[in-house]
């Protein structure tokens, strides 16, 4: 009979807590304010992500543009060197042409003088009767040897005149051919210079455009970085506000729980001291709980029905309405899960981290509570299910199974493990 009364009173208190722990208006307003801040932070973080992506694209464009600028500068330098070499070649060719023209002029003067001399000799030869003059020279020999020498000298002089004229003409042709080749070379160099100057002008214009584009990209980078800084500052301020609001909600929940527990205690005091003590023991369960492995599986698997159809609500899981509609925060979910086997934890992570025996990570087993440093120390709690995974109500997913061995949860797991069920 005594046991039946204790069980009845225990059940009445659970129902009372679930049905009468209503959300006060101030809490509802604060919770809405928190949701508004979360939405604003999500928008800011989305914009931050877009801005960071834009920065990455701008940096990539700048990198490509810098390579283009380097190539253009290299081309300009090579072109300037080619222009310099071409100018030197033009100058050298002009000098060669000047020397050639001078040589041609001298050779033409020599040819003219030789022609004049030969012309005068031909006139004298004609005026003197042609061969008579030569005969006088030959017949004036004093001896046969002198005769032979005079005949040979006259023949050599005539041949030398002829050879000299032929050589002059050959030299003149060669000089004129060389002059033509030099003039063709000079013409080609001048055409090359015009083309190089046009190319250089184009490269300089391209370089100016590249520099303008670089200025625009640099300005865009600076503006985007400033935007990121401003957004990060706004996000930091909102995070501070969110933390403050969370603290206010926790304080309001704690006050509401204290008031409800006080009312429950006052009701329990109307019964016997034995019943009151038993009820108090059932509401402050500690690490002395002993249940079967089947009950541990019920703790672990009981919340799976909420996966995919639950919502994270700060302060959720405290009322029958929240439980029916899958509205939990992290500690509300763990409290509900353990309540399925008659083990009643505190309402907050700060209470639950003292609910049982602290064990090391190496001793961790399914059913243990695991804690994470999120917005504060021990700000999140879940139930370890084995293989480096835990089930809990996360702000981004609602009730879900998460991996503690990688990513965000690996970074935030602080090593605190609490064994509620031995």
C-alpha positions in Angstrom: 0.0 0.0 0.0 2.8 2.3 0.9 4.6 1.6 -2.3 1.4 2.2 -4.3 0.9 5.6 -2.6 4.5 6.6 -3.4 4.2 5.6 -7.0 0.9 7.5 -7.3 2.3 10.6 -5.7 5.4 10.3 -7.9 3.2 10.1 -11.1 1.1 13.0 -9.9 4.1 15.2 -9.5 5.5 14.3 -13.0 2.1 15.1 -14.6 1.9 18.3 -12.5 5.4 19.4 -13.5 4.7 18.7 -17.3 1.3 20.4 -17.3 1.8 23.4 -15.0 5.3 24.5 -16.0 3.9 26.9 -18.5 6.0 29.3 -20.5 5.7 32.8 -18.9 4.9 35.7 -21.3 8.4 37.3 -20.6 10.0 34.0 -21.6 8.0 33.8 -24.8 9.0 37.3 -25.7 12.6 36.6 -24.9 12.5 33.4 -26.9 11.1 35.3 -29.9 13.9 37.9 -29.5 16.4 35.1 -29.5 14.9 33.6 -32.7 15.0 37.0 -34.4 18.7 37.4 -33.5 19.4 33.9 -34.8 17.7 34.7 -38.1 19.6 37.9 -38.4 22.9 36.1 -37.6 22.1 33.5 -40.3 21.5 36.3 -42.8 24.8 37.9 -41.8 26.7 34.7 -42.0 25.2 33.9 -45.4 26.3 37.4 -46.6 29.7 36.8 -45.0 30.0 33.5 -46.9 29.1 35.3 -50.1 31.6 38.1 -49.4 34.4 35.6 -48.6 33.6 33.8 -51.9 33.7 37.2 -53.7 37.1 38.0 -52.0 38.4 34.6 -53.2 37.2 35.4 -56.8 38.8 38.9 -56.7 42.1 37.5 -55.4 42.1 34.9 -58.2 41.4 37.7 -60.8 44.1 39.8 -59.2 46.5 36.9 -59.4 45.7 36.3 -63.1 45.9 40.0 -63.8 49.3 40.3 -62.1 50.5 37.5 -64.3 49.2 39.4 -67.4 50.9 42.6 -66.2 54.2 40.7 -65.7 53.9 39.2 -69.2 53.1 42.6 -70.7 56.0 44.3 -68.9 58.3 41.5 -70.1 57.0 42.0 -73.7 57.4 45.8 -73.4 61.0 45.4 -72.2 61.8 42.9 -75.0 60.1 45.3 -77.5 62.1 48.2 -76.2 65.3 46.2 -76.6 64.3 45.2 -80.1 63.5 48.9 -80.9 66.9 49.9 -79.5 68.7 47.2 -81.5 66.8 48.3 -84.7 67.6 51.9 -84.1 71.3 51.0 -83.8 71.1 48.9 -87.0 69.4 51.8 -88.8 72.2 54.1 -87.7 74.9 51.6 -88.7 73.2 51.1 -92.1 72.9 54.8 -92.7 76.6 55.1 -91.9 77.4 52.3 -94.3 75.3 53.9 -97.0 77.1 57.2 -96.4 80.5 55.5 -96.7 79.3 53.7 -99.8 78.0 56.8 -101.4 81.4 58.5 -100.7 83.3 55.5 -102.2 80.9 55.6 -105.3 81.5 59.3 -105.7 85.3 58.9 -105.5 85.2 56.0 -108.0 83.0 58.0 -110.3 85.5 60.9 -110.1 88.4 58.5 -110.9 86.5 57.1 -113.8 85.7 60.6 -115.0 89.4 61.6 -114.8 90.5 58.4 -116.6 87.9 59.0 -119.3 89.1 62.6 -119.6 92.7 61.5 -119.9 91.8 58.8 -122.5 89.7 61.2 -124.4 92.5 63.7 -124.6 94.9 61.0 -125.7 92.4 59.9 -128.3 92.0 63.4 -129.6 95.8 63.8 -129.8 96.1 60.5 -131.5 93.5 61.5 -134.1 95.1 64.9 -134.6 98.5 63.5 -135.1 97.4 61.1 -137.8 96.7 58.0 -135.8 99.3 55.3 -136.3 101.9 57.8 -137.5 102.5 58.9 -134.0 102.9 55.4 -132.8 105.3 54.7 -135.8 107.4 57.7 -134.8 107.8 56.3 -131.4 108.6 52.9 -132.7 110.9 54.0 -135.5 112.8 56.3 -133.2 114.4 53.3 -131.5 118.2 53.4 -131.4 118.5 49.6 -131.5 116.5 46.5 -132.0 116.2 46.0 -128.3 115.0 49.5 -127.9 112.5 48.9 -130.7 111.2 45.8 -128.9 110.9 47.7 -125.6 109.1 50.6 -127.3 106.6 48.2 -129.0 106.0 46.4 -125.7 105.5 49.6 -123.7 103.0 51.0 -126.1 101.1 47.7 -126.0 101.1 47.6 -122.2 99.9 51.2 -121.9 97.0 50.5 -124.1 96.2 47.3 -122.3 96.5 49.0 -118.8 94.1 51.7 -119.9 91.6 49.1 -121.0 92.0 47.0 -117.9 91.6 50.0 -115.7 88.4 51.1 -117.3 87.0 47.6 -117.1 87.9 47.4 -113.4 86.4 50.8 -112.7 83.2 49.7 -114.3 83.2 46.4 -112.3 83.8 48.3 -109.1 81.1 50.8 -109.8 78.6 48.0 -110.5 79.6 46.2 -107.2 79.3 49.5 -105.2 75.9 50.2 -106.8 74.7 46.7 -106.0 75.9 47.1 -102.4 74.3 50.4 -102.1 71.0 49.0 -103.4 71.2 46.1 -100.8 71.9 48.6 -98.0 69.0 50.8 -99.1 66.7 47.7 -99.1 68.0 46.8 -95.6 67.4 50.3 -94.4 63.9 50.3 -95.8 63.2 47.0 -94.1 64.5 48.3 -90.8 62.4 51.4 -91.1 59.3 49.3 -91.7 60.2 47.1 -88.7 60.6 50.2 -86.6 57.1 51.4 -87.6 55.7 48.0 -86.7 57.6 47.9 -83.4 56.5 51.4 -82.4 52.9 50.4 -83.2 53.2 47.2 -81.1 54.8 49.2 -78.3 51.9 51.6 -78.3 49.4 48.8 -78.2 51.3 47.1 -75.3 51.5 50.4 -73.4 47.7 50.8 -73.8 47.1 47.3 -72.6 49.4 47.9 -69.6 47.4 51.0 -68.8 44.1 49.1 -69.0 45.6 46.3 -66.8 46.7 48.9 -64.2 43.2 50.4 -64.2 41.6 47.0 -63.8 44.1 46.2 -61.0 43.0 49.4 -59.2 39.4 48.5 -59.5 39.9 45.0 -58.2 42.1 46.2 -55.4 39.4 48.8 -54.5 36.8 46.0 -54.7 38.9 43.8 -52.4 39.3 46.6 -49.9 35.5 47.3 -49.9 34.7 43.6 -49.5 37.2 43.2 -46.7 35.6 46.2 -45.0 32.2 44.6 -45.5 33.4 41.4 -44.0 34.9 43.2 -41.0 31.6 45.1 -40.5 29.6 41.9 -40.8 31.9 40.1 -38.4 31.5 42.9 -35.9 27.7 42.8 -36.3 27.8 39.0 -35.9 30.0 39.4 -32.8 27.6 41.9 -31.3 24.6 39.6 -32.0 26.4 36.7 -30.6 26.9 38.7 -27.4 23.2 39.6 -27.4 22.3 35.9 -28.0 24.5 34.8 -25.1 22.9 37.4 -22.8 19.4 36.4 -23.9 20.2 32.7 -23.3 21.4 33.6 -19.9 18.2 35.4 -19.2 16.1 32.5 -20.4 18.1 30.1 -18.2 17.5 32.3 -15.2 13.8 32.6 -16.0 13.6 28.8 -16.4 15.5 28.2 -13.2 13.2 30.6 -11.4 10.1 28.9 -12.9 11.4 25.5 -11.9 12.1 26.7 -8.4 8.6 28.1 -8.0 7.1 24.9 -9.4 9.3 22.7 -7.2 8.3 24.8 -4.2 4.6 24.3 -5.0 5.2 20.6 -5.5 7.1 20.4 -2.2 4.3 22.3 -0.4 1.8 19.8 -1.8 4.0 16.8 -0.8 4.4 18.1 2.7 0.7 17.5 3.3 1.4 13.8 3.1 3.7 11.8 5.3 7.3 12.6 5.8 8.2 9.3 4.3 6.4 10.1 1.0 7.9 13.6 0.9 11.4 12.2 1.2 10.7 9.5 -1.4 9.4 12.2 -3.8 12.4 14.4 -3.2 14.7 11.5 -3.9 12.9 10.7 -7.2 13.4 14.3 -8.4 17.1 14.6 -7.5 18.3 11.3 -9.0 22.1 11.0 -9.0 24.7 8.5 -10.1 23.3 5.8 -7.8 20.7 4.9 -10.5 20.9 1.2 -11.4 18.9 0.0 -14.4 19.1 -2.9 -16.9 21.0 -2.7 -20.2 17.5 -2.8 -21.9 16.6 0.4 -20.1 19.9 2.0 -21.3 18.9 1.1 -24.9 15.6 2.7 -24.3 17.3 5.9 -23.2 19.5 5.8 -26.4 16.8 4.7 -28.9 13.8 6.5 -27.4 14.6 9.8 -29.1 15.1 8.3 -32.6 11.4 8.9 -33.4 12.1 12.6 -33.3 14.9 12.5 -35.9 13.8 14.5 -38.9 10.6 15.8 -37.4 11.8 17.9 -34.4 12.8 21.5 -33.8 15.4 23.1 -31.6 13.7 25.5 -29.2 15.6 27.1 -26.4 14.0 26.1 -23.2 12.0 23.4 -25.1 11.1 20.0 -23.8 9.7 21.3 -20.5 6.0 21.0 -21.3 3.7 18.3 -22.6 3.1 20.4 -25.7 6.8 20.7 -26.5 7.3 16.9 -26.0 4.3 16.1 -28.2 5.6 18.3 -31.0 9.3 17.5 -30.7 10.4 20.9 -29.4 13.6 20.4 -27.4 16.7 22.2 -26.5 19.7 20.0 -25.7 19.2 19.5 -21.9 15.4 19.3 -22.4 16.0 16.3 -24.7 18.4 14.5 -22.5 16.1 15.0 -19.5 13.2 13.6 -21.4 15.2 10.6 -22.7 16.3 9.5 -19.2 12.8 10.2 -17.8 11.6 7.3 -20.0 13.3 4.9 -17.6 12.5 6.7 -14.4 15.7 8.7 -14.1 15.1 12.5 -13.7 17.9 14.9 -14.5 18.2 18.6 -13.9 16.8 21.1 -16.5 20.1 22.7 -17.6 23.5 21.5 -18.7 25.0 23.0 -15.5 22.8 20.7 -13.4 23.2 17.7 -15.6 27.0 17.8 -15.6 26.7 17.0 -11.8 24.0 14.4 -12.2 26.3 11.3 -12.1 29.8 10.1 -11.9 32.5 11.8 -14.0 34.4 9.3 -16.1 37.3 9.6 -18.6 36.8 9.7 -22.3 38.5 6.3 -22.6 35.9 4.8 -20.3 33.0 6.3 -22.3 30.1 3.9 -23.1 26.6 4.1 -24.6 24.2 6.0 -22.3 26.8 8.4 -20.9 26.2 12.2 -21.1 28.8 14.0 -23.2 29.3 17.8 -23.0 30.5 20.4 -25.6 31.8 24.0 -25.3 29.6 25.9 -27.7 28.4 29.4 -26.8 29.7 28.8 -23.3 31.5 26.1 -21.2 29.4 22.9 -21.2 26.9 24.8 -23.4 25.7 21.6 -25.2 24.9 18.0 -24.0 24.0 14.8 -25.8 23.8 11.1 -25.1 26.7 8.9 -26.3 25.5 6.0 -28.5 28.9 4.4 -29.4 31.2 4.5 -32.4 32.1 8.1 -31.8 28.5 9.3 -32.2 25.9 10.9 -29.9 22.2 11.7 -30.1 21.0 15.1 -29.0 18.9 18.1 -30.0 21.2 20.4 -32.0 20.3 24.0 -32.9 20.9 23.4 -36.6 19.0 20.0 -37.0 16.8 19.4 -34.0 17.1 15.9 -32.7 19.8 14.1 -34.7 22.8 11.8 -34.5 26.1 13.6 -34.8 29.7 12.6 -35.1 32.1 13.5 -32.3 35.2 12.3 -34.2 35.3 15.1 -36.9 34.2 18.6 -37.7 32.5 21.0 -35.4 31.6 18.5 -32.6 35.2 17.1 -32.5 36.5 20.6 -32.0 33.9 21.6 -29.3 33.9 18.3 -27.3 35.5 19.3 -24.0 36.1 15.7 -22.7 33.5 15.9 -19.9 31.7 12.5 -19.7 29.0 11.9 -17.0 27.7 8.4 -16.2 24.2 8.6 -14.9 23.4 4.9 -15.2 25.9 2.4 -13.9 
